[in-house]
């Protein structure tokens, strides 16, 4: 799928969200990342007490407060593996 990311947000106890997105934003222990289609593969440790944001292809923005975990970017898409993930209102731009 050119121009789209397959994204899964998973907490320890449940799958939180799965779908296609234009972009994913997350804070890792190395800093803030913006993931767009065709991003280089990477594995990052998510910052404790941070927000993960997803921009679905159908518009809008989704956000979750997470308590650590990992972000994996592969040629298949993006997976957020969080200790906890609680839906929050996305911050205004």
Residue pairs with C-beta under 8 A, 6 or more apart in sequence:
1 20
1 37
2 37
3 22
3 37
4 20
4 21
4 22
4 37
4 57
5 20
5 21
5 22
5 23
5 24
5 35
5 36
5 37
5 77
5 78
6 19
6 20
6 76
6 77
6 78
7 17
7 18
7 19
7 20
7 21
7 24
7 54
7 77
7 78
7 79
7 80
8 15
8 17
8 18
8 77
8 78
8 79
8 80
9 15
9 16
9 17
9 18
9 52
9 54
9 64
9 80
9 82
9 85
10 16
10 79
10 80
10 81
10 82
10 85
11 82
11 83
11 84
11 85
12 82
12 83
12 84
16 64
16 82
16 85
16 87
17 54
17 62
17 64
19 56
19 57
20 56
20 57
21 54
21 55
21 56
21 57
21 78
22 36
22 37
22 55
22 56
22 57
23 34
23 35
23 36
23 54
23 55
24 34
24 35
24 52
24 53
24 54
24 55
24 78
24 80
25 32
25 33
25 34
25 35
25 52
25 53
25 54
26 32
26 33
26 35
26 44
26 46
26 50
26 52
26 53
26 71
26 80
27 33
27 46
27 47
27 50
27 51
28 44
28 45
28 46
28 47
28 71
29 44
29 45
29 46
29 47
30 44
30 45
33 44
33 71
35 71
35 73
35 78
39 73
40 73
41 73
41 74
41 75
42 71
42 72
42 73
43 70
43 71
43 72
43 73
44 70
44 71
45 68
45 69
45 70
45 71
46 52
46 66
46 68
46 69
46 70
46 71
46 80
46 82
47 68
48 67
48 68
49 65
49 67
50 65
50 66
51 63
51 64
51 65
51 66
51 88
51 91
52 63
52 64
52 66
52 71
52 80
52 82
52 85
53 61
53 62
53 63
53 90
53 91
54 61
54 62
54 63
55 61
55 62
56 62
61 90
62 87
62 90
63 87
63 88
63 89
63 90
63 91
64 80
64 82
64 85
64 86
64 87
64 88
65 85
65 86
65 88
66 80
66 82
66 83
66 84
66 85
66 86
67 82
67 83
67 84
68 82
68 83
69 80
69 81
69 82
69 83
70 80
70 81
71 78
71 79
71 80
71 81
72 78
72 79
72 81
